[in-house]
């Protein structure tokens, strides 16, 4: 059969080669390019038993990043999908998941691959994903930091109110009784009073009145002074905590270390024309041979 029909099978092979070359060309199958990046997570805090790599994977697979990429690159139109038809969003998400692959490597890094008909767009999507994951991680971190900041600010204001209340009372006592420093004033008045008793002279009545005033208000003054020192120490501590919370809210951290930077690919990864031509030609010749075998002999 092969000896008798080799010309026919050869013609089928030539036709199959021509047809598959035409059908595998860019007119019918748009070539696709792949851009990739490999990153390690940094500055991430694990919420449970998950590793930082697992957490980075969860962030990259979030619908927030997906929707941002769809909006930034207008992927519905870029993928030539019809908007507004039933299942349009489902088809868009499926196309997105088919073209973008995120996985963990055996070295605990994260690999991102993006396939697209445009090499520039493939590289741009990978770069934007890294930018979006930084923004998302920063937003999540700041949400928690704002909660801590609110608690620290409330505690600081409460301690400040107590300190101001005590200081206001001390100010009144200083103005009315002339008390500034109880221990030193008591010591000096006592020394002066003793000298007056031993040497004579001086206005003992005035000194005795001052000592009596110290005895009357000294206890309250000392207690308020101790409270003022305590509240001031607490306020200084809370002020430091508030400043740390402010720094957490305002800091600009990145959350990935890029090991392999995304590049613009210069060679397509799909379709592999020689493989399509080879499989198509072999299939056509085999089918023709089978049909010849099934044909009734002349």
ROSEDO-499344 format. One line per 3 residues: number of its first residue (from 1); their letters; for each residue x, y, z of N, C-alpha, C. Coordinates in steps of 0.2 Angstrom, whole numbers, plus 5000, padded with zeros to 4 digits. Example, Ala and Ser with C-alpha at 12.3 -4.5 7.8 and 13.67 -1.06 7.14 Angstrom:
# ROSEDO-499344
1	as	5066:4972:5039:5062:4978:5039:5066:4984:5039; 5064:4989:5035:5068:4995:5036:5064:5000:5039
***
This chain:
# ROSEDO-499344
1	xxx	5004:4994:5000:5000:5000:5000:5004:5006:5000; 5010:5006:5004:5014:5012:5004:5018:5013:4998; 5020:5007:4995:5023:5008:4989:5019:5011:4983
4	xxx	5013:5008:4983:5008:5010:4978:5005:5017:4979; 5005:5020:4985:5001:5026:4986:5006:5031:4989; 5013:5030:4988:5017:5035:4992:5016:5042:4989
7	xxx	5015:5043:4983:5014:5049:4980:5008:5053:4983; 5002:5049:4984:4996:5052:4987:4998:5054:4994; 5001:5049:4998:5003:5051:5005:5008:5057:5005
10	xxx	5012:5057:5001:5017:5063:5000:5013:5069:4999; 5008:5069:4995:5004:5075:4993:5000:5077:5000; 4998:5072:5003:4994:5074:5009:4999:5077:5014
13	xxx	5005:5074:5015:5010:5077:5020:5011:5084:5018; 5012:5086:5011:5014:5093:5009:5008:5097:5011; 5002:5095:5009:4996:5099:5010:4996:5100:5018
16	xxx	4997:5095:5022:4996:5096:5029:5001:5101:5032; 5007:5100:5029:5013:5105:5031:5011:5112:5030; 5008:5113:5024:5006:5120:5022:5000:5123:5026
19	xxx	4995:5118:5027:4989:5121:5031:4991:5122:5038; 4995:5117:5041:4997:5118:5048:5001:5124:5049; 5006:5126:5044:5010:5132:5045:5006:5138:5044
22	xxx	5000:5138:5040:4996:5144:5040:4992:5145:5046; 4989:5139:5048:4984:5139:5054:4988:5141:5061; 4995:5139:5061:4999:5141:5067:5002:5147:5067
25	xxx	5001:5151:5062:5004:5158:5061:5000:5163:5065; 5003:5169:5066:5000:5174:5070:4993:5176:5068; 4991:5175:5062:4984:5177:5060:4979:5173:5063
28	xxx	4980:5167:5065:4975:5162:5068:4977:5161:5075; 4983:5160:5077:4985:5159:5084:4990:5165:5086; 4988:5169:5090:4992:5175:5092:4997:5172:5097
31	xxx	5004:5174:5095:5009:5171:5100:5009:5174:5107; 5011:5171:5111:5011:5173:5118:5018:5173:5121; 5019:5178:5126:5026:5178:5129:5025:5178:5136
34	xxx	5030:5176:5140:5030:5175:5147:5035:5179:5150; 5033:5182:5156:5038:5186:5160:5037:5184:5167; 5043:5183:5170:5042:5180:5177:5047:5184:5182
37	xxx	5045:5183:5188:5049:5186:5194:5049:5181:5200; 5054:5182:5203:5055:5177:5209:5057:5182:5215; 5053:5182:5220:5053:5186:5226:5053:5182:5233
40	xxx	5056:5186:5238:5056:5183:5245:5052:5188:5249; 5048:5186:5254:5044:5190:5258:5049:5193:5263; 5047:5200:5265:5051:5203:5270:5046:5208:5274
43	xxx	5047:5209:5280:5043:5214:5284:5036:5212:5285; 5035:5205:5284:5028:5202:5285:5028:5199:5292; 5022:5200:5295:5021:5197:5302:5016:5191:5301
46	xxx	5018:5185:5303:5013:5179:5302:5008:5180:5307; 5001:5179:5305:4996:5179:5310:4994:5172:5313; 4997:5167:5310:4995:5160:5313:5002:5156:5312
49	xxx	5001:5150:5311:5006:5145:5310:5009:5146:5303; 5006:5150:5298:5008:5150:5292:5015:5154:5291; 5019:5152:5286:5025:5155:5285:5024:5162:5282
52	xxx	5030:5166:5281:5029:5172:5278:5028:5171:5270; 5031:5166:5268:5030:5164:5261:5023:5163:5259; 5020:5159:5264:5012:5157:5263:5008:5164:5263
55	xxx	5010:5168:5268:5006:5174:5268:5007:5179:5262; 5013:5179:5259:5014:5182:5253:5010:5179:5247; 5009:5173:5247:5005:5169:5242:4998:5172:5243
58	xxx	4996:5172:5249:4989:5174:5250:4987:5181:5248; 4992:5185:5249:4991:5192:5247:4991:5193:5240; 4996:5189:5236:4996:5189:5229:4990:5187:5226
61	xxx	4987:5182:5229:4981:5179:5226:4974:5182:5228; 4975:5188:5232:4969:5191:5234:4965:5194:5228; 4958:5195:5229:4954:5198:5224:4956:5206:5223
64	xxx	4958:5208:5229:4960:5216:5228:4965:5217:5223; 4971:5213:5223:4976:5214:5218:4973:5212:5211; 4969:5206:5211:4967:5204:5204:4962:5210:5201
67	xxx	4958:5213:5205:4954:5218:5203:4958:5224:5201; 4963:5226:5205:4967:5232:5203:4970:5231:5196; 4973:5225:5195:4976:5223:5189:4971:5224:5183
70	xxx	4966:5221:5184:4960:5221:5179:4959:5229:5177; 4958:5233:5182:4957:5240:5181:4962:5244:5178; 4968:5242:5180:4974:5246:5178:4976:5245:5170
73	xxx	4975:5238:5168:4977:5236:5161:4971:5235:5157; 4965:5237:5160:4959:5236:5156:4959:5229:5153; 4960:5224:5157:4961:5217:5154:4955:5214:5151
76	xxx	4949:5216:5152:4943:5214:5149:4943:5215:5141; 4945:5221:5140:4946:5223:5133:4953:5220:5130; 4958:5220:5134:4964:5217:5132:4963:5210:5130
79	xxx	4959:5206:5134:4958:5199:5132:4953:5198:5127; 4950:5203:5124:4945:5203:5119:4939:5199:5121; 4937:5201:5127:4931:5198:5130:4925:5203:5130
82	xxx	4919:5201:5129:4913:5205:5128:4910:5207:5135; 4910:5213:5137:4907:5215:5143:4900:5215:5143; 4897:5214:5149:4889:5215:5149:4886:5209:5147
85	xxx	4889:5204:5144:4885:5197:5143:4885:5193:5149; 4880:5188:5149:4880:5184:5155:4887:5180:5156; 4889:5180:5162:4895:5176:5163:4902:5180:5161
88	xxx	4901:5186:5160:4907:5190:5158:4912:5190:5163; 4910:5192:5169:4915:5192:5175:4918:5185:5176; 4914:5180:5175:4917:5173:5176:4922:5171:5171
91	xxx	4921:5173:5165:4925:5172:5159:4932:5176:5160; 4931:5182:5163:4937:5187:5164:4941:5184:5169; 4938:5181:5175:4942:5179:5180:4946:5172:5178
94	xxx	4942:5168:5174:4945:5162:5172:4951:5164:5167; 4951:5168:5163:4956:5170:5158:4962:5173:5162; 4960:5177:5167:4965:5180:5172:4969:5174:5175
97	xxx	4966:5169:5178:4969:5164:5182:4973:5159:5177; 4971:5159:5171:4975:5155:5166:4981:5158:5164; 4981:5164:5164:4987:5168:5161:4992:5170:5167
100	xxx	4990:5170:5173:4994:5172:5178:4995:5166:5183; 5001:5164:5184:5003:5159:5189:5007:5161:5195; 5005:5159:5201:5009:5161:5207:5010:5155:5211
103	xxx	5016:5153:5212:5018:5147:5216:5024:5148:5220; 5024:5143:5225:5030:5143:5229:5036:5139:5227; 5042:5141:5227:5047:5137:5225:5050:5132:5231
106	xxx	5054:5128:5229:5057:5124:5234:5062:5127:5239; 5064:5133:5237:5068:5137:5241:5064:5143:5245; 5057:5141:5246:5053:5146:5250:5053:5153:5247
109	xxx	5054:5154:5241:5052:5160:5237:5046:5159:5234; 5044:5165:5231:5037:5165:5227:5039:5167:5220; 5036:5163:5215:5037:5164:5208:5031:5166:5205
112	xxx	5031:5171:5201:5026:5174:5197:5027:5174:5190; 5022:5171:5186:5023:5171:5179:5017:5174:5176; 5018:5178:5171:5012:5181:5167:5013:5180:5160
115	xxx	5008:5177:5157:5008:5175:5149:5003:5181:5146; 5006:5183:5141:5002:5188:5137:5004:5189:5130; 5000:5191:5125:5002:5192:5118:5007:5197:5117
118	xxx	5007:5202:5122:5011:5208:5122:5017:5207:5127; 5023:5206:5124:5029:5205:5129:5029:5211:5134; 5028:5217:5132:5028:5223:5136:5023:5223:5142
121	xxx	5017:5221:5140:5011:5220:5144:5013:5215:5150; 5016:5209:5147:5017:5204:5152:5022:5206:5157; 5027:5210:5155:5032:5212:5160:5029:5218:5165
124	xxx	5025:5222:5162:5021:5227:5166:5017:5224:5171; 5013:5219:5169:5008:5216:5174:5012:5213:5180; 5018:5210:5179:5022:5207:5184:5024:5212:5189
127	xxx	5027:5218:5186:5029:5224:5190:5024:5227:5194; 5018:5227:5191:5012:5230:5194:5010:5226:5200; 5010:5219:5199:5008:5214:5204:5013:5215:5210
130	xxx	5019:5216:5209:5024:5218:5215:5022:5224:5218; 5020:5229:5214:5019:5236:5217:5012:5235:5221; 5007:5231:5218:5001:5231:5222:5001:5227:5228
133	xxx	5006:5222:5228:5006:5218:5235:5010:5222:5240; 5014:5226:5238:5017:5231:5243:5012:5236:5246; 5007:5238:5241:5002:5243:5244:4997:5239:5248
136	xxx	4995:5233:5246:4990:5229:5250:4993:5227:5257; 4999:5225:5257:5003:5223:5264:5003:5230:5268; 5005:5235:5265:5006:5241:5269:4999:5244:5271
139	xxx	4994:5243:5267:4987:5245:5270:4985:5241:5276; 4986:5234:5275:4984:5230:5281:4988:5231:5287; 4994:5233:5286:4998:5234:5292:4996:5241:5295
142	xxx	4994:5246:5291:4992:5252:5294:4985:5252:5297; 4981:5247:5295:4975:5247:5298:4976:5245:5305; 4980:5240:5306:4981:5238:5313:4985:5243:5317
145	xxx	4990:5247:5314:4993:5252:5317:4989:5258:5319; 4984:5259:5315:4979:5264:5317:4975:5263:5323; 4974:5256:5324:4970:5254:5330:4975:5255:5336
148	xxx	4981:5253:5335:4986:5254:5341:4987:5261:5342; 4987:5265:5337:4988:5273:5338:4982:5276:5341; 4976:5274:5340:4970:5276:5343:4970:5275:5351
151	xxx	4972:5268:5352:4972:5266:5359:4978:5270:5363; 4984:5271:5360:4989:5275:5363:4987:5282:5364; 4984:5285:5359:4982:5292:5359:4977:5293:5365
154	xxx	4972:5288:5365:4967:5289:5371:4970:5288:5378; 4975:5283:5378:4978:5283:5385:4982:5289:5387; 4986:5291:5382:4990:5297:5383:4986:5303:5385
157	xxx	4980:5304:5381:4976:5310:5383:4973:5309:5390; 4971:5303:5392:4969:5302:5399:4974:5304:5404; 4980:5301:5403:4985:5303:5408:4987:5310:5408
160	xxx	4987:5313:5402:4988:5321:5402:4983:5324:5406; 4977:5322:5405:4971:5326:5409:4972:5325:5416; 4974:5319:5419:4976:5318:5426:4982:5323:5428
163	xxx	4987:5323:5424:4993:5327:5426:4991:5334:5426; 4987:5337:5421:4985:5344:5421:4980:5345:5427; 4976:5341:5429:4972:5342:5435:4976:5343:5441
166	xxx	4981:5338:5442:4986:5339:5448:4990:5345:5448; 4992:5347:5442:4996:5353:5441:4992:5359:5442; 4986:5359:5441:4982:5365:5442:4981:5366:5449
169	xxx	4980:5360:5453:4979:5361:5460:4986:5363:5464; 4991:5361:5461:4998:5363:5464:4999:5370:5462; 4997:5373:5457:4998:5380:5455:4994:5384:5460
172	xxx	4988:5382:5461:4984:5386:5466:4987:5386:5473; 4990:5380:5475:4993:5380:5482:4999:5384:5482; 5003:5384:5476:5009:5388:5476:5007:5396:5476
175	xxx	5002:5398:5473:5000:5405:5473:4997:5407:5480; 4994:5403:5483:4990:5405:5489:4995:5404:5495; 4999:5399:5495:5003:5397:5501:5011:5399:5500
178	xxx	5013:5400:5494:5020:5401:5493:5024:5395:5493; 5021:5389:5492:5024:5383:5492:5027:5381:5485; 5034:5380:5485:5037:5378:5479:5040:5371:5479
181	xxx	5044:5370:5485:5047:5364:5486:5047:5362:5493; 5042:5358:5495:5041:5357:5502:5047:5355:5506; 5051:5350:5504:5057:5348:5508:5062:5354:5509
184	xxx	5064:5357:5504:5069:5362:5505:5066:5368:5509; 5060:5370:5507:5057:5376:5511:5056:5374:5518; 5054:5368:5520:5054:5366:5527:5060:5366:5531
187	xxx	5065:5364:5527:5072:5363:5530:5075:5370:5531; 5074:5375:5527:5076:5382:5527:5073:5385:5533; 5066:5385:5533:5062:5388:5538:5064:5385:5545
190	xxx	5065:5379:5546:5067:5376:5552:5074:5379:5554; 5079:5379:5550:5085:5382:5551:5085:5389:5554; 5081:5393:5550:5080:5400:5552:5077:5401:5559
193	xxx	5072:5397:5560:5068:5397:5566:5072:5395:5572; 5077:5390:5571:5081:5388:5577:5086:5394:5578; 5089:5397:5573:5094:5402:5574:5090:5408:5577
196	xxx	5084:5410:5576:5081:5415:5579:5080:5413:5587; 5078:5407:5588:5078:5405:5595:5084:5405:5599; 5090:5403:5596:5096:5403:5599:5099:5410:5600
199	xxx	5098:5414:5595:5102:5421:5594:5097:5426:5596; 5091:5425:5595:5086:5431:5596:5085:5435:5590; 5081:5440:5591:5080:5444:5585:5075:5441:5580
202	xxx	5073:5445:5575:5069:5443:5570:5062:5443:5571; 5058:5442:5566:5051:5442:5567:5049:5434:5568; 5049:5432:5574:5047:5425:5575:5040:5424:5573
205	xxx	5035:5429:5574:5028:5428:5573:5027:5426:5565; 5031:5429:5561:5030:5428:5554:5033:5421:5552; 5038:5419:5555:5041:5413:5554:5037:5407:5556
208	xxx	5034:5408:5562:5029:5403:5565:5023:5402:5561; 5021:5408:5558:5015:5408:5553:5016:5404:5547; 5022:5405:5545:5024:5401:5539:5025:5393:5540
211	xxx	5028:5392:5546:5028:5385:5548:5022:5382:5549; 5017:5386:5552:5010:5383:5553:5007:5382:5546; 5008:5386:5541:5005:5385:5535:5008:5379:5531
214	xxx	5015:5378:5532:5018:5372:5530:5014:5366:5533; 5013:5366:5539:5010:5360:5543:5003:5359:5540; 5000:5364:5539:4993:5364:5536:4992:5361:5529
217	xxx	4996:5364:5525:4995:5362:5518:5001:5357:5515; 5006:5356:5519:5012:5352:5517:5010:5345:5515; 5006:5342:5519:5004:5335:5517:5001:5334:5510
220	xxx	4996:5339:5509:4992:5339:5503:4997:5341:5497; 5002:5345:5498:5006:5348:5493:5011:5342:5491; 5013:5338:5496:5018:5332:5495:5014:5327:5491
223	xxx	5008:5326:5493:5004:5320:5490:5003:5322:5483; 5001:5329:5481:5000:5331:5475:5006:5331:5470; 5012:5333:5474:5018:5332:5470:5020:5325:5468
226	xxx	5019:5321:5473:5021:5314:5471:5016:5311:5465; 5010:5313:5466:5005:5311:5460:5007:5314:5454; 5010:5321:5454:5012:5324:5448:5018:5320:5445
229	xxx	5023:5318:5449:5029:5315:5447:5026:5308:5443; 5022:5304:5447:5020:5298:5444:5016:5299:5437; 5011:5304:5437:5008:5305:5431:5012:5307:5425
232	xxx	5017:5311:5427:5022:5313:5422:5026:5308:5419; 5028:5303:5424:5032:5297:5421:5028:5293:5417; 5021:5292:5419:5017:5288:5415:5015:5291:5408
235	xxx	5015:5298:5408:5013:5302:5402:5019:5301:5397; 5025:5302:5400:5031:5301:5396:5032:5294:5392; 5030:5289:5396:5030:5282:5393:5025:5282:5388
238	xxx	5019:5284:5389:5013:5284:5384:5015:5288:5378; 5018:5294:5379:5020:5298:5374:5025:5294:5369; 5030:5290:5372:5034:5286:5368:5031:5281:5364
241	xxx	5026:5278:5367:5022:5273:5364:5018:5276:5358; 5015:5282:5359:5011:5285:5354:5016:5287:5348; 5022:5289:5349:5026:5291:5344:5028:5285:5340
244	xxx	5029:5279:5343:5031:5273:5340:5025:5271:5335; 5018:5272:5338:5013:5270:5334:5012:5275:5328; 5014:5281:5329:5014:5286:5323:5019:5284:5318
247	xxx	5025:5281:5320:5030:5279:5315:5027:5273:5312; 5024:5268:5315:5021:5263:5312:5016:5264:5306; 5012:5270:5308:5007:5272:5303:5010:5275:5297
250	xxx	5015:5279:5298:5018:5283:5293:5024:5280:5289; 5027:5274:5291:5033:5271:5288:5031:5268:5281; 5035:5269:5277:5035:5266:5270:5039:5260:5269
253	xxx	5037:5254:5270:5040:5248:5270:5039:5245:5263; 5043:5241:5261:5042:5236:5255:5042:5229:5258; 5038:5225:5255:5037:5218:5258:5039:5212:5254
256	xxx	5043:5214:5248:5046:5209:5244:5053:5211:5242; 5058:5206:5242:5064:5206:5240:5064:5203:5233; 5066:5207:5228:5065:5204:5221:5072:5201:5219
259	xxx	5072:5194:5218:5078:5190:5216:5079:5190:5209; 5073:5189:5205:5073:5189:5198:5068:5194:5196; 5071:5199:5193:5067:5205:5191:5063:5203:5184
262	xxx	5057:5205:5184:5053:5204:5177:5056:5208:5171; 5057:5204:5166:5060:5207:5160:5055:5206:5154; 5056:5210:5149:5052:5210:5143:5055:5204:5139
265	xxx	5051:5199:5138:5053:5193:5134:5054:5195:5127; 5059:5192:5124:5060:5193:5116:5059:5187:5112; 5056:5182:5116:5055:5175:5112:5048:5173:5114
268	xxx	5044:5171:5110:5038:5168:5112:5038:5161:5115; 5033:5160:5119:5033:5153:5122:5027:5149:5119; 5023:5152:5115:5017:5149:5112:5015:5153:5106
271	xxx	5013:5149:5101:5013:5142:5100:5020:5140:5097; 5022:5133:5098:5028:5130:5096:5026:5127:5089; 5027:5131:5084:5025:5130:5077:5028:5123:5074
274	xxx	5034:5122:5075:5037:5115:5073:5033:5109:5076; 5031:5110:5082:5028:5104:5085:5020:5104:5082; 5017:5109:5081:5010:5109:5078:5011:5106:5071
277	xxx	5016:5108:5067:5016:5106:5060:5018:5099:5060; 5022:5096:5065:5024:5089:5065:5018:5085:5067; 5015:5087:5072:5009:5083:5075:5003:5083:5069
280	xxx	5002:5089:5066:4997:5090:5061:4998:5085:5055; 5005:5086:5053:5007:5082:5047:5006:5074:5048; 5009:5072:5054:5009:5065:5056:5001:5063:5056
283	xxx	4997:5067:5059:4990:5065:5060:4987:5064:5053; 4988:5069:5049:4985:5069:5042:4987:5063:5038; 4994:5061:5038:4996:5056:5034:4994:5049:5037
286	xxx	4993:5049:5044:4991:5043:5047:4983:5042:5045; 4979:5047:5045:4972:5047:5044:4971:5044:5036; 4975:5047:5032:4975:5046:5025:4977:5038:5024
289	xxx	4982:5036:5027:4984:5029:5027:4978:5024:5029; 4975:5026:5035:4970:5022:5037:4964:5022:5033; 4962:5028:5030:4957:5028:5025:4958:5024:5019
292	xxx	4965:5024:5017:4967:5019:5011:4966:5012:5013; 4968:5010:5019:4967:5003:5021:4960:5001:5021; 4955:5006:5023:4948:5004:5024:4945:5004:5017
295	xxx	4948:5007:5012:4945:5008:5005:4945:5001:5002; 4939:5000:4999:4939:4993:4995:4944:4993:4989; 4947:4987:4988:4952:4987:4983:4949:4988:4976
298	x	4952:4991:4972:4949:4992:4965:4948:4985:4961
***
